[in-house]
Amino acid sequence: MTIKLSPHRLTLVLLPLLLLFAAQRSQADDRGEGPLVKDQPKDITPEQIIQRFAAKEKEFKQAREGYTWRQDVRVQTLDGNTVDGEYRMVTDILFDDRGRRVESVVFAPQASLQRVQLTREDMDDIEKRLPFVLTSDEISEYDILYVGQQQEDEIHTYVFDIAPKHIDKGRRYFQGRIWVDDHDFQIVKTHGKNVPDIVSRSGENLFPPFTTWREQVDGKYWFPTYTLTNDNLHFKTGDVHIKQIVKYTNYKRFGSSVKITYDGQEVSSQQSQQPSDNKQPPTQPQQQQQTPPNPKP
């Protein structure tokens, strides 16, 4: 997200890893996590866990390409508790009659954002990096540090901090913390931000921290279902409070009847053109599930 400025050269700004994780620890209770236990895992090494979840993530990434779903993106700026600007886009991610991936816009009112602009990098992050996947093809690009074990609702997880080893020009990365289920060896929760921030002569392009929760949809893979951002972007001209919610619903294997359930009800693929604004994040497990917080503006 960007505000216009006038510095004289391009600077890539990478948020220091230790500062980010200190903020994560201070906010842990607010996100409903159990205490972080720094014991080493039993009967398996951290390196083996990394290899196992990276292989499973590669399987999941390939499997998700065979699913359809609905994606509901809402980005707001807030002045105190008052929303003073909003972007909204609801899209069905589908296949055409030739089996090619297509996107069908369901609901897209006129945007009213005034204090920030959504950039190409913002939209690319929403599509590719908020539902973060770390596969065996990508782990060599990251430093991955085992930090302990933690309970997430009914799920016991291994916790890792990750950061890119280096930043290649024109590429974007995730930096933060991931929680890996100790049974399926898949990422079930992500918290961090996409990097680098970009400051140029024409303006600042800053990216807020976010949390993404996943849910086990088909008994095998954990799919992203809910992403929350609620933080300040620190522009040189002043802070802007950003709230962003992305919901991923109605997962359905192409050509099958697999669906995801919210609030005890199956979400039909034939939904009205304007989705309900009062749909809450999942609160009851379909199989195994985490419970995201009920965010307040």
Secondary structure, 3 states (H helix, E strand, C coil): CEEECCCCCCEEECCCHHHHHHHHHHCCHHHCECCCECCCCCCCCHHHHHHHHHHHHHHHHHHHCCEEEEEEEEEEEEECCEEEEEEEEEEEEEECCCCCEEEEEEECCCCCCCCCECCHHHHHHHHHCCCCCCCCCCHHHEEEEEEEEEEECCEEEEEEEEEECCCCCCCCEEEEEEEEECCCCCEEEEEEEEECEEEECCEEECCCCEEEEEEECCCCCEEEEEEEEEEEEEECCEEEEEEEEEEEEEEEECCCCCCCEECCEECCCCCCCCCCCCCCCCCCCCCCECCCCCCCC
